[in-house]
Amino acid sequence: MKMQRRTTAALAAFVFGCSMFMSASAATNACTRCWNTYDLCVAAGTSTQCETNLITCLKRGDGTRPCPL
Protein backbone atom coordinates (compact mmCIF):
# COMPACT_ATOMS: atom_id res chain seq x y z
CA MET A 1 0.00 0.00 0.00
CA LYS A 2 2.85 2.41 0.83
CA MET A 3 4.56 1.68 -2.47
CA GLN A 4 1.42 2.60 -4.38
CA ARG A 5 1.21 5.94 -2.52
CA ARG A 6 4.85 6.71 -3.31
CA THR A 7 4.35 5.89 -6.96
CA THR A 8 1.24 8.04 -7.14
CA ALA A 9 3.00 10.92 -5.37
CA ALA A 10 6.02 10.65 -7.67
CA LEU A 11 3.80 10.59 -10.75
CA ALA A 12 1.83 13.61 -9.51
CA ALA A 13 5.05 15.54 -8.87
CA PHE A 14 6.33 14.66 -12.33
CA VAL A 15 3.10 15.78 -14.04
CA PHE A 16 3.07 19.01 -12.03
CA GLY A 17 6.69 19.72 -12.99
CA CYS A 18 5.97 19.05 -16.65
CA SER A 19 2.97 21.37 -16.63
CA MET A 20 5.00 24.15 -15.01
CA PHE A 21 7.75 23.72 -17.60
CA MET A 22 5.28 23.75 -20.48
CA SER A 23 3.54 26.91 -19.25
CA ALA A 24 6.88 28.67 -18.79
CA SER A 25 8.11 27.70 -22.23
CA ALA A 26 4.82 28.78 -23.81
CA ALA A 27 5.35 32.31 -22.55
CA THR A 28 8.89 32.35 -23.86
CA ASN A 29 7.76 31.13 -27.27
CA ALA A 30 5.11 33.86 -27.53
CA CYS A 31 7.67 36.54 -26.67
CA THR A 32 10.21 35.11 -29.08
CA ARG A 33 7.55 35.09 -31.78
CA CYS A 34 6.94 38.82 -31.17
CA TRP A 35 10.61 39.65 -31.59
CA ASN A 36 10.99 37.44 -34.66
CA THR A 37 8.03 39.16 -36.30
CA TYR A 38 9.55 42.53 -35.45
CA ASP A 39 12.90 41.54 -36.97
CA LEU A 40 11.18 40.38 -40.16
CA CYS A 41 9.20 43.62 -40.32
CA VAL A 42 12.33 45.76 -39.98
CA ALA A 43 14.17 43.64 -42.55
CA ALA A 44 11.30 44.11 -45.00
CA GLY A 45 11.68 47.88 -44.71
CA THR A 46 8.15 48.57 -43.49
CA SER A 47 9.31 49.96 -40.16
CA THR A 48 6.49 52.49 -39.75
CA GLN A 49 4.30 50.00 -37.89
CA CYS A 50 6.96 47.59 -36.60
CA GLU A 51 7.40 49.12 -33.16
CA THR A 52 3.66 49.56 -32.62
CA ASN A 53 3.04 45.94 -33.58
CA LEU A 54 5.89 44.79 -31.33
CA ILE A 55 4.53 46.63 -28.27
CA THR A 56 1.03 45.31 -28.92
CA CYS A 57 2.35 41.75 -29.27
CA LEU A 58 4.49 41.99 -26.12
CA LYS A 59 1.56 43.34 -24.09
CA ARG A 60 -0.65 40.49 -25.34
CA GLY A 61 2.00 37.85 -24.57
CA ASP A 62 0.65 34.32 -24.50
CA GLY A 63 -2.87 35.45 -23.67
CA THR A 64 -2.40 34.96 -19.95
CA ARG A 65 0.79 36.84 -19.11
CA PRO A 66 2.38 39.73 -21.00
CA CYS A 67 5.98 39.54 -22.15
CA PRO A 68 8.62 41.63 -20.37
CA LEU A 69 9.11 44.95 -22.15
Secondary structure by P-SEA (a helix, b strand, c coil): caaaaaaaaaaaaaaaaaaaaaaaaaaaaaaaaaaaaaaaaaaaccccaaaaaaaaaaaaccccccccc
